[in-house]
Amino acid sequence: TLEDEVMDFLDPSRDEVLVGNWKDEEFLARKSFDVVLADYLVGSVDFFAPYFQVGLLRRLTALTKPGGLLILVGKEPQEELSCEDPTSQLVLDVECFRDAVMMLGRQ
């Protein structure tokens, strides 16, 4: 499970892994946080729950305590499809392959 994979990096006395579906209104119901970090969440939700971005932003805002911090992290689209060094090119090729698989899988 996801929890098993990340537990080596967490402190069980203070860290908690919450797994659920953002479209499920009971997921994280009655919870609030000082800091909410959404790392590439808004961009990835397009594939898993099309047209849900606005609903997701409302949910994230509601989870953030008054005076808290909502952090949205995204990734700029890759403009160039080639890199100078082989390591960067490999990463770019893997990302392009992943994007193609996801796109074709929707058909």
Secondary structure as UniProt FT lines:
FT   HELIX           2..6
FT   HELIX           7..9
FT   TURN            12..14
FT   TURN            22..23
FT   TURN            25..30
FT   STRAND          33..39
FT   HELIX           41..48
FT   TURN            50..51
FT   HELIX           53..63
FT   STRAND          64..73
FT   HELIX           86..105
//
